Amino acid sequence: MTIEEVLNKRYRWETLVGYGKTFVLPSYESTIDNLEHFVEYGHENNRFRKNFSEAIELAKEIVTYHEKPMGALDKGLA
């Protein structure tokens, strides 16, 4: 996954959870800490909300990408 794809996924996640602020989150910013919190605890208060499935999948993909060692990341910008 390239950095452009990660940023697009992050923007999509922000759009899903931030629209109308209906999701229960400590913050609506898409920091890695907030994304990790959403992956860990988001299902407790949000699992029945519209677009939760897509939002949780996007968050998981972004967090997984973040946890990879730098050598394993796609060099799309190089």
C-alpha positions as CSV (number, residue, x, y, z in Angstrom):
1,M,0.0,0.0,0.0
2,T,1.4,3.4,-0.9
3,I,1.3,6.5,1.3
4,E,-1.4,7.9,-1.1
5,E,-3.6,4.9,-0.5
6,V,-3.1,5.2,3.3
7,L,-4.0,8.9,3.2
8,N,-7.1,8.2,1.1
9,K,-8.2,5.5,3.5
10,R,-7.6,7.9,6.4
11,Y,-9.7,10.6,4.7
12,R,-12.5,8.1,4.0
13,W,-12.4,7.0,7.7
14,E,-12.6,10.6,8.9
15,T,-15.6,11.1,6.5
16,L,-17.4,8.1,7.8
17,V,-17.0,8.6,11.6
18,G,-17.0,12.4,11.5
19,Y,-20.2,13.0,9.6
20,G,-22.7,14.2,12.1
21,K,-20.4,13.1,14.9
22,T,-22.6,10.1,15.5
23,F,-19.8,7.7,16.4
24,V,-18.7,7.6,20.0
25,L,-14.9,8.4,20.0
26,P,-12.5,10.2,22.4
27,S,-11.6,12.5,19.5
28,Y,-12.7,12.8,15.8
29,E,-9.1,13.4,14.7
30,S,-7.5,10.5,12.8
31,T,-4.4,10.2,14.8
32,I,-2.8,6.7,15.1
33,D,-3.8,6.6,18.8
34,N,-7.4,7.4,18.0
35,L,-7.4,4.8,15.2
36,E,-5.9,2.2,17.5
37,H,-8.5,3.1,20.2
38,F,-11.3,2.7,17.6
39,V,-10.0,-0.8,16.5
40,E,-9.7,-1.9,20.2
41,Y,-12.9,-0.4,21.6
42,G,-15.0,1.0,18.8
43,H,-17.3,-2.0,18.6
44,E,-18.6,-1.4,22.1
45,N,-20.6,1.8,21.3
46,N,-20.6,1.9,17.5
47,R,-21.2,-1.6,16.1
48,F,-24.8,-0.8,15.2
49,R,-24.1,2.5,13.6
50,K,-24.3,3.0,9.8
51,N,-21.0,2.4,8.0
52,F,-19.3,0.8,11.1
53,S,-18.1,-2.2,9.1
54,E,-16.4,-0.1,6.6
55,A,-14.9,2.3,9.2
56,I,-13.5,-0.6,11.3
57,E,-11.9,-2.2,8.3
58,L,-10.3,1.0,7.2
59,A,-9.0,1.6,10.7
60,K,-7.6,-1.9,10.9
61,E,-5.8,-1.5,7.5
62,I,-4.3,1.9,8.5
63,V,-3.1,0.6,11.9
64,T,-1.7,-2.6,10.3
65,Y,0.2,-0.5,7.8
66,H,1.5,1.8,10.6
67,E,2.8,-1.2,12.6
68,K,4.9,-2.6,9.7
69,P,8.7,-2.1,9.8
70,M,9.9,0.6,7.4
71,G,11.8,-1.8,5.2
72,A,8.6,-3.8,4.5
73,L,6.6,-0.8,3.3
74,D,5.7,-0.1,-0.3
75,K,8.2,2.3,-1.8
76,G,5.6,4.0,-4.0
77,L,7.1,7.4,-3.6
78,A,10.7,6.4,-4.4
